[in-house]
Amino acid sequence: MKTLRLSLVIIVVAVLFFPTLVGAQRAGRPTWPKKEGVYLATSSKTIPLFARALTGYRDAGNMDFWDRPFTLHGTIRIFEGTGWAEIPEFPNSGNHCGEGMFMIRWRSANPDVSVASTLGFSPDTGSVKAKIGSFGYMFGTNCEQPLFKFAGAVKGNKSNLVDIYYELKFWQAAP
């Protein structure tokens, strides 16, 4: 009798709360992509949170790929008419791609200003096609770095520069 009563309680609780759980998942952020690349979002709320784990890698904590301290959040300013801007002192290398991975979440300080974003080996050499938006995220190897360029302002907005707020996460290769 106790088992039957407990089973009924579990079923009632599940029926009452299951729609809430499903709705919470739908209303939540998307998950971090499994494939490297450049991605856009419609708002800060739709940029995925960083993955908690990455197969074959360990979270570098407050360090970069090479166990050196690196500031994991900041701002860069980009100007109209200039080339690709990089995060100062970004620790990418030209060798042993895959010894580290990085994730970056970013947004334009002015949503009326579009930003082109790409992954690249240097400001002169992009590795993937750029995407244009005001919110985004990227996932790349230690041989790449995130790059940004002023892409334009909405009609009537005379901005010729914009700040980009970013947050980084580094991963180091692990067994």
Phi and psi in degrees as a GROMACS rama.xvg file:
@    title "Ramachandran Plot"
@    xaxis  label "Phi"
@    yaxis  label "Psi"
@TYPE xy
-62.5454  -40.384  LYS-2
-63.7093  -41.4056  THR-3
-63.809  -44.3517  LEU-4
-62.9413  -43.8778  ARG-5
-63.6155  -41.2086  LEU-6
-61.9494  -42.502  SER-7
-63.69  -40.8144  LEU-8
-62.1855  -44.2604  VAL-9
-62.2296  -43.1881  ILE-10
-63.9458  -44.8155  ILE-11
-61.9245  -45.2695  VAL-12
-61.4721  -44.3167  VAL-13
-61.99  -44.2366  ALA-14
-64.3824  -39.4285  VAL-15
-72.2737  -37.2387  LEU-16
-100.538  -16.5627  PHE-17
-57.7135  -47.1676  PHE-18
-59.1887  -34.611  PRO-19
-65.4604  -43.3228  THR-20
-64.7915  -42.5587  LEU-21
-62.6644  -45.1115  VAL-22
-62.065  -37.7806  GLY-23
-65.0479  -38.7886  ALA-24
-65.6268  -43.3927  GLN-25
-65.3801  -37.7395  ARG-26
-78.527  -13.5644  ALA-27
-75.851  176.7  GLY-28
-72.6848  155.814  ARG-29
-68.0727  162.614  PRO-30
-84.0857  159.279  THR-31
-64.8239  136.707  TRP-32
-67.1394  151.878  PRO-33
-85.1868  -22.1766  LYS-34
-97.3361  136.915  LYS-35
-61.4757  150.475  GLU-36
153.412  -169.776  GLY-37
-112.777  131.916  VAL-38
-132.664  150.112  TYR-39
-111.699  156.489  LEU-40
-131.865  163.194  ALA-41
-90.8369  -15.6445  THR-42
-164.5  171.538  SER-43
-60.7561  -33.434  SER-44
-69.8693  -19.0375  LYS-45
-102.365  6.68511  THR-46
-81.495  126.523  ILE-47
-62.3406  150.073  PRO-48
-70.6606  154.774  LEU-49
-60.0082  146.394  PHE-50
-62.2713  147.674  ALA-51
-83.5507  -24.9818  ARG-52
-144.53  153.342  ALA-53
-140.379  115.318  LEU-54
-54.2744  127.955  THR-55
87.3061  2.27566  GLY-56
-138.493  158.877  TYR-57
-120.224  148.028  ARG-58
-61.8195  126.745  ASP-59
-80.4697  -2.96287  ALA-60
65.0918  -128.627  GLY-61
-91.6029  19.0342  ASN-62
-113.351  167.314  MET-63
-90.7366  -163.603  ASP-64
-60.1655  -29.5085  PHE-65
-106.199  19.8264  TRP-66
66.3051  27.6501  ASP-67
-107.348  145.885  ARG-68
-60.8843  140.408  PRO-69
-148.595  135.863  PHE-70
-68.7821  122.734  THR-71
-90.8632  -0.216879  LEU-72
-149.059  152.354  HIS-73
178.258  -164.193  GLY-74
-139.043  139.728  THR-75
-126.824  149.814  ILE-76
-108.112  131.205  ARG-77
-118.484  149.649  ILE-78
-119.888  146.705  PHE-79
-61.1796  138.913  GLU-80
83.5297  3.8543  GLY-81
-107.165  170.675  THR-82
-77.7708  -162.106  GLY-83
-68.1054  135.506  TRP-84
-103.135  141.863  ALA-85
-117.492  160.548  GLU-86
-74.0005  125.276  ILE-87
-54.9666  135.576  PRO-88
62.2053  23.3077  GLU-89
-57.4469  134.083  PHE-90
-84.3793  35.1151  PRO-91
-74.3854  159.654  ASN-92
-132.672  171.325  SER-93
-101.923  5.08282  GLY-94
-133.053  159.412  ASN-95
54.8686  45.0269  HIS-96
-56.4418  133.603  CYS-97
103.986  -7.89253  GLY-98
-72.0361  -16.7523  GLU-99
-151.495  157.982  GLY-100
-132.746  155.6  MET-101
-134.313  155.149  PHE-102
-126.983  140.055  MET-103
-136.304  139.147  ILE-104
-116.331  133.712  ARG-105
-145.257  162.134  TRP-106
-152.363  152.116  ARG-107
-75.2464  137.745  SER-108
-67.1608  -22.7915  ALA-109
-122.177  105.017  ASN-110
-63.5491  -11.1663  PRO-111
-81.3974  -5.83342  ASP-112
-110.735  125.557  VAL-113
-89.2129  147.242  SER-114
-124.941  135.576  VAL-115
-88.9368  134.563  ALA-116
-129.957  145.055  SER-117
-155.381  168.87  THR-118
-100.765  142.772  LEU-119
-153.565  160.784  GLY-120
-79.7317  -30.5578  PHE-121
-157.053  170.681  SER-122
-60.627  -16.8639  PRO-123
-95.1347  -11.9015  ASP-124
-134.009  95.9395  THR-125
-77.5663  152.139  GLY-126
-110.986  -14.5037  SER-127
-139.223  162.677  VAL-128
-66.2358  134.981  LYS-129
-69.9527  151.22  ALA-130
-123.228  147.152  LYS-131
-114.961  128.753  ILE-132
-174.346  -172.712  GLY-133
-110.934  -9.2477  SER-134
-140.5  139.848  PHE-135
-169.416  -177.649  GLY-136
-157.051  154.626  TYR-137
-140.132  157.084  MET-138
-140.459  115.55  PHE-139
-144.801  176.645  GLY-140
-91.8327  172.326  THR-141
-66.5965  -11.0227  ASN-142
-86.5807  -10.1191  CYS-143
-111.698  170.889  GLU-144
-146.185  156.083  GLN-145
-75.6944  137.271  PRO-146
-127.864  145.905  LEU-147
-134.895  149.477  PHE-148
-146.297  141.963  LYS-149
-62.7332  127.812  PHE-150
-113.863  -12.2723  ALA-151
136.999  163.065  GLY-152
-118.968  155.469  ALA-153
-64.7269  155.594  VAL-154
-54.0828  133.352  LYS-155
93.8243  -17.5594  GLY-156
-93.0814  122.242  ASN-157
-95.7895  16.8164  LYS-158
-60.6823  139.51  SER-159
-126.722  13.3166  ASN-160
-154.059  161.901  LEU-161
-157.171  146.442  VAL-162
-92.2861  146.063  ASP-163
-119.405  123.596  ILE-164
-91.1553  134.657  TYR-165
-139.137  160.602  TYR-166
-140.323  132.764  GLU-167
-116.478  156.107  LEU-168
-141.551  128.358  LYS-169
-106.947  148.266  PHE-170
-128.109  139.983  TRP-171
-111.232  142.822  GLN-172
-57.5689  141.047  ALA-173
-142.805  160.821  ALA-174
